[in-house]
Amino acid sequence: MFKLLMITGVDEAGRGPAIGPLVVAGVTIDDNSKLVKNKIKDSKKLSPRRRQYLSAKIIKMAVNYELLVIPAKDIDDMRKVMTLNDIEVNAFSKVIKKLNPEICYVDSADVDEERFKQNILNNLTRKPDIISKHKADDIYPVVSAASILAKIKRDEIIKDISFKLERKVGIPMGSGYPADPITVRFLRKWINTFGSFPPEIRHSWKTIKNLENEKINKKLEDF
């Protein structure tokens, strides 16, 4: 009897922001043509409405899927002993273990695609064929599908975080990225109002450390 090949794609959302979790998603399928037919694309190339529509389609088409949410506090704790790339390797490995595919496509977080692949394989007992590529979410539909589920989940969490935190300072939180002036304004007002950041903020990010130092220096000048 013909055996269907289980193929998994793994991607993340929220690597760079100073606010909120990192979300890693894996999607397992047995027929890539379903994703192609539904024009599954990298989540960054889709509108929020289109992502929402396709996420429901992906869940129906998938043989299995997995979501791993790593809160900001956990990211800070892990960064004391490992790099952000190492955090992603561990997260990708956990998702792959759960889904147990024969072939796995991953969006490489490392500049060295082969090293990213080998580091993941080192964490696995059962070793699938892994294809590690930069921009895999733009090349392979199954990775695009994972990128959509990761983005949808993180957006849901960020919506809750922004609702909770914005009420306390009365200004928008912005995208959460350090390069976003709206986010920097929000963070500066928060620390000037409360003296420290809440657990939803990644304290190990340079922007956050700079704002904390700015607050300390201001206190010293006042003294």
Stockholm file with secondary structure:
# STOCKHOLM 1.0

chainA/1-223         MFKLLMITGVDEAGRGPAIGPLVVAGVTIDDNSKLVKNKIKDSKKLSPRRRQYLSAKIIKMAVNYELLVIPAKDIDDMRKVMTLNDIEVNAFSKVIKKLNPEICYVDSADVDEERFKQNILNNLTRKPDIISKHKADDIYPVVSAASILAKIKRDEIIKDISFKLERKVGIPMGSGYPADPITVRFLRKWINTFGSFPPEIRHSWKTIKNLENEKINKKLEDF
#=GR chainA/1-223 SS CCCCCCEEEEEEECSSCSBSCEEEEEEEESCHHHHHHTTCCCGGGSCHHHHHHHHHHHHHHCSEEEEEEECHHHHHHHTTTSCHHHHHHHHHHHHHHHHCCSEEEEECCSSSHHHHHHHHHHTCSSCCEEEEETTHHHHCHHHHHHHHHHHHHHHHHHHHHHHHHHHHHSSCCTTSCTTCHHHHHHHHHHHHHHSSCCTTBCTTSHHHHHHHHHHHHHHHHHC
#=GC SS_cons         CCCCCCEEEEEEECSSCSBSCEEEEEEEESCHHHHHHTTCCCGGGSCHHHHHHHHHHHHHHCSEEEEEEECHHHHHHHTTTSCHHHHHHHHHHHHHHHHCCSEEEEECCSSSHHHHHHHHHHTCSSCCEEEEETTHHHHCHHHHHHHHHHHHHHHHHHHHHHHHHHHHHSSCCTTSCTTCHHHHHHHHHHHHHHSSCCTTBCTTSHHHHHHHHHHHHHHHHHC
//
